[in-house]
Amino acid sequence: MIAAAIALLTTLAVAQTLASRPADATFDAASVKLNRDGGSVAGLRRLPGGRFEATNIQLSTLISFAYQLQNYELQGAPSWADTDRWNVIAKMNGDPPPVSPGAPDPMMTATRALLAERFKLLVHQEMKDTDVYLLVKARADGRLGPGLQRSTFDCLGLQKSTDEAARGGPAPPNPNTPDHMVCGMRVSIGRVQFGGRPLSTFMNVLTTLTQRRVVDRTGLSGDWQFDISFAPPPAAPGIQPPIPDSNAASLFTVLQESLGLKLEAARVPMPVMVVDRVERPAQD
């Protein structure tokens, strides 16, 4: 029942996202070149004026950015999608509008169109049984840990005041400090500060930290706040690992002891992106 419900909700969300994709979000001009210089510097940048730059980036990373995927959610790509490095410079017609919650990101949608045009990328989504973690309450009586508290701050009101300030109104005071996140989420190596948000917005961070899709099964609604520190996960190849804290507990332990939540391994149908066709592009 749980697996079927997750599959149904995920399929509906995927279909809704694809249906709401803006058809006119494209780059007016784009340059795609194979990176022959090498180097350890790589990254994606959004710049003013609707500009987008990708430097020393693999095709798999571009696809993951365009479709908001974790690496393991992309299947069927050729080996060169992870080995060839590309430089992309592209520009939209003016700055894209601010992205509303739940709405497609024009920059990502334009990148999808670029991949289809220049790399001849053709993909489809399908459901496959996938190893996931279910985030659930750790205690049988449902009690939460001491570190997980209900948020009482009006973050929605703060956002409205911030939007008004952008249109010329007075700027509201910022309630956040380096040691306390009242509204929003701050993620650093071995620490997550969280405030004024539903727990569902924490799932992508957990997915990145555990490298396995995390599904919220806590049943907790409303906005929450917490601040947790933990031993950082192993660094990716080629990345300088952080200095370990010998006293820091694992993320799994901290979730259970501080928040009263735990990650349970499960296998459920989840969407993956499958590459049907892709080609190396003609370079500019």
N, C-alpha and C positions, 0 to 999 in steps of 0.2 A: 504493500500500500504506500509506504513512504517513497520508495523508488518511483512508483508510477506517478505519484503526485508531483514529485520534483521534476520528472520528465515532462509532464503536462505543462507545469508552470513555466519551465525553461523554454519549451517549444513555443508557447504563446508569446513570451517576452522576446524571443529571437524574431518571430514573425512580425511582431509589432515594430521592432527596431528597423527591420529591413523595409517594411512598408512606409515608415516615416522618414526614410532617408531622402534628403533634399536632392532633386535631380540636377540642379544647376550649380552645385558646389564643385567647381573644377578650378584647376590652375590655368591662367591665361597663357603662361609661358613656363617652360621647364627645361632644364639641362640635366642630362644623366650621363655620367662618365665613370669608367672603371677607375678605382683608386689604385694608382701604381706606385705611390710614395710610401705606403705602409705606415708605420708609426703606431703608437699606442693610444693616441687621442682619437676618440670616436664619440659621436653623439648626434642627437636630433635637436633642432632649435626652431622655435617660432619667433619671428621677428616682426617689428612694426611694418605696416603697409601690406599685410597679407603675405609676407615672405616666409618661406620654409627652407631650411637647410638641413641636409643629412650628410655627415662627413665620416668617411671610412666605415660605412654601415653595411651589414649583410642584408640581403634580400629578405631573409626570414625575420629580421628585426623590423624592416619596413612594413612587412605584412602584419606582424604582431601589433605595430603601432596603428596601422590603418583600421584593423578590425578589433583592437583591444583584446588581444589574446595573450595568454601565458605561452611560453615556448612549447610546452608539452601538448597544447591544444591545437597546434598546427601539424598536420600529417600529410604525407605524400609529396613533400617538396624534394627536389633533387639535391644531391650532396653539395653542388656549387652554391646553393642558396645560403649555406652556412660558411663557405670558404671565400667566395668572391666578395670583395669590398667595393662599395659604390659611393660616389659623391653626387648628391642631388641638390640643385638650386632651383626653386620654383616660386612663382608669385601669383597670388589671386588678384582680382580686380578690387583693390581697396582692402581695408581691414575687415575680416569677417565679424559678424555681430557676436556679442557675448553669448555663450552657450547656456541655455536654460537647463535646469535639472531634468534629466531624463530625455533631453532632446539630442539629436545627432550633432556631432562636432563637425562643422564645415571643413576644417583643416584635415581631419581624418577621412572625410568623405572624398575630398579632392585627391588625397593620396591614393585612395582606392581606384579612382578614375585614372590616375597616373600609372598605377601598376597595371591596370587592364590595357591601357594604350601602349605603353612603352615596353612592358615585360610580357604582354599578351597573357596576363594572369587570368585564369579562370578557376574559380573555387566554388565549392558547395558545402553546406552544413549538413551534418547528419548526427544522429544520436548513436553513441557507442557506450557500452558498459565501461565505466571509468572508476579508478581508485580515487576516492575522495575522503575528506574528513567531515564529519557532522559535528558542529559546535552545539553542545547540549549542556544542560545543568549537571554539575558534578555530583550533587547531593540528592539522595532519594527524597528528602523532605522539601526540596526545591529552594532551600535557603541559598542566598548568594554570598559571595565572599566579601570581606571588609573593604576591598579596594574598588568595588563596583557600586556606584551611587547614582541615584536619579539626578538628572540635571534640572536645576530650578531657574536657570538664567534664560531670559527671553532672547534667544539667538535669532529667531525669525524677525523680531523687532529690530535687532541690531543690523541684520542684513538690509531691511527696508531703509533704515537710517543711512546706511552706507551707500545704497543706491541713490538716495536723495542727495547725498553729499557729492556724488559723481556728477549730478546735474546742477551743482552750484550751491547746494545747501550746506549747513554747518556739519563738519565731520564729527561723528560720535566718538566718545572715548573708547580706546581699545582695551577690553577687559583682559586680554591675554598677556601673560608675562613669560619670560624664558622658563620659569619653573611651574607654570600653571596654565593649562589650556582650557579656557572657559567655553569658547565656541570654535570648533574646528578640530583638525587632527594634525599633529606634528610627529613625523616618523624620522628617527635617527638610528644610528647603529646601536642595536641593543636596547632601544627605548621607544615606546609609543605613548604619546600624550593625546588624550581624547576627551572632547567635551561638547555637549549640546547637540549630539547627533544620535540617530538610531544605530543600534548595533549592526544592522545590515551593511552600513557603510564601512565597517571594519573587516568585512569578509575578504575584500581584495588584498588588503595588507596581509592578512593571515595566509591567503593563497600564495602570495609572493614569498613570505617567510618560510612556509613549509614546502613550497614547490609542489603542492597538491591542491586541487580545488577544494575550498571550504564552503559548506552550506550551512546557513543559520537555521538551527532547529531548537533554539532556546525558547521560543514563544514569548520573548520579552519585547513589548512594544514601548513606544515613547523614546525620549532622549536620555542619554546616559553620560557619565564621566568616569574616567579612570586614568591612572598614570602607572605604567608598568615598565620595569627594567629586567632584562634577561640576557643570557649568554647569546651573542649573535650567532646566526647559522654560519656554516662554512662559506668562505668567499668563492665566487665564480673563478674559473681558470683565468689567469692573467691579471686578477685584481689583488691588490695588496690587502691581505687580511687585517682586520682590526686587532689591536692589542687585547688579548682575552682577559677577562676579569675572573680570576680563579674563584671568587666568591659568588658569582652570578649563577642563578639556577637556569634551567632550560626553559624555553617558552612554554612547553607543555606543563611543567611544574608550576610556573608563575600563573598561568591561566587558571589552574585549579585552586591554588592556595590563595591567590589574591582576589580573583574575580568569581570563584565558585563555578567555573565553567571548565569543560574538558573537550578535547578533540577525540572523537571515536572514528576509527577506520571503518569505511563502508565501501561498497561497490554498487554504483547506481548508474542508470543511463544519463549521460550528459552530452551536450553538443560539442563537436569538434569541427574544425575547418579543414577540409580535404582539398588539396591542390589537384585539379584535373589537368591543367596545362600551364606551362610557363616557359618563356624563352629568354635568352640573354638579349638585351636590347641593342639596337644600332646606336652607337654613341654619337654625341654631338661633336 
